[in-house]
Amino acid sequence: MSAFNPRFPSTTMEQAPLYCRDCKTSKPRDQFKLRKRDDKYGRKGEPTSKCSHCTTRNENGCQALKRKRNEEGLDPAEDPPEPDPTISIEQFTTMLHDRALSGDLCCRMRVSTQGLAGEEAEVVKVIVGRVREATGFRFTYG
């Protein structure tokens, strides 16, 4: 089956060059990988939107980045470090007060709400109130 293409008058539809969205050049169809499955970008068997060269270059870049993260010990596949043990709300507000005085409020804690009565919204109001008392900062919650 041949179709007339004014840009490439002597080519058929199957041999018409495709545009690579990565390197922004037109290349022959055989330089594009075919899709292995249907997805929102195209159907199985259709050419991808990047040429094989750009796809390989991007894959190698991702592998290099992953290798660098592994060497630095920042592997996203690993479980995050365990947080400190659960502390009471009183210990939490004391710690917040001390850290607010030193200017360092970055922490990751598990705070027990045991002993705080009421619905979830009421417990949150109590916690926010205690945080404000301990630090002097006004916090909002949604």
N, C-alpha and C positions, 0 to 999 in steps of 0.2 A: 504494500500500500504506500503510495507516495502522495505527499501533500506539498503544495506550493508554499514556500516560506520566502518572503521578499528579501530578508536579510541573507539567507543562505539558499539561493534558488536551486542549486543542484543537489541538495540533500533531501533525504526522505525523512519522514517524521521520526523513525526509529533512530536515525543517525544525527538528528539535530542536536547541536551543542546545548548543554545545560549550564545554568548559572550557579556558581558556588557562592553561598552567602557568607562564607568566611574570608576567602581570598578575593572575592568580588571579581572573578573572571569567568568567562565562558569556556567550558572544556567539553571534550567529547563524552558521550553518555557512558562509555566503558570505563571512565575514570571515576565513576560514582558507585559506591556500594549500594546494594539493593536492601530494602527494608526486610527484616526477618519476621515482623508481625504487624498487624494493624494497630494503629494508634491515632491520636488526634492530629498528627502531622501528615499522615498518609497511609496508604494501604500496603499490605504485604506484596513484595515484588516490585514496587515502585522505587526509583532511585531516591537516595537521601538528598538533603539540601546542601550537604558539604561534600567536596571531592574526597577521594581516598587519602590524598596527601594531607589535607587539613585535618581529617578525622584522626589519622595516625599521629600527627603533630600534637593535637589536643590530648589524645590518650597518653602520649609520652609525658606531656607536661603535668597531667594529673598524677601519673605514677611518680614523677620526680617530687611533686609536692607531698604526696603521701609518704614517700621514703624520707623526706626531710622532717616531717612531723614525727615519724617513728623514731628517728635519730634523736630528736629533741625531747622525746618522751611525751608528746601531746597526741597520743593515739586516740581518735574519737571512738574507736570500737571498744576501748577499755571502759570499765565501769568507773564512774566518778568516785573520788575518794569519799570514804564514809564521813558524814558530818560528826561533830562532837556529840556526845551523849545528850539525851533529852534533859533540859533544865527546867526549873520551875519559873513561873512568871515573875516572881520576886527576884530570883537570880538574874533573869533576863533584864529586868529594868535596872538593876544595880550595875550590870555590865554595860548597858547602854549609857547610863549616866557617866560612868568612868570614861568610856570611849568618846562621848560627846565632849567632855572636858579636854581630852587629848586631841580632838579633831579627826579621829579615825572611826567612822561608823560602818565600815565594810565588814560584814560577818555573815556566816552561814550557821544557823542554829536550829535546833528542834526545841520548841518550847511547849511544855505541857500545859494544857488548859484545864487540867484536873483541879477541881475546887471552884471553878468559875461556873456559876449556875446560869441557866437561861438558854434561849435559842441561839443559833449561830450568829445572827446579826448582833445580838446583845453582847455576846462574848467578844466579837470584833470591836465593838464600841469600847468595852472595858480595856482591851489590849491597847487600842489607839490612845485612849486617855492616859494609860500608864506610861506609854512611850513618850507622850507629850510632857508629862510631869518629869520624867527622868532626863529628857534631853533639852526641853525648852523649845523643841521644834514642833511645828504643827503639821500633822500628817493627814492625808485624806485617803479614803478607800472607796472602792466602787462595788 
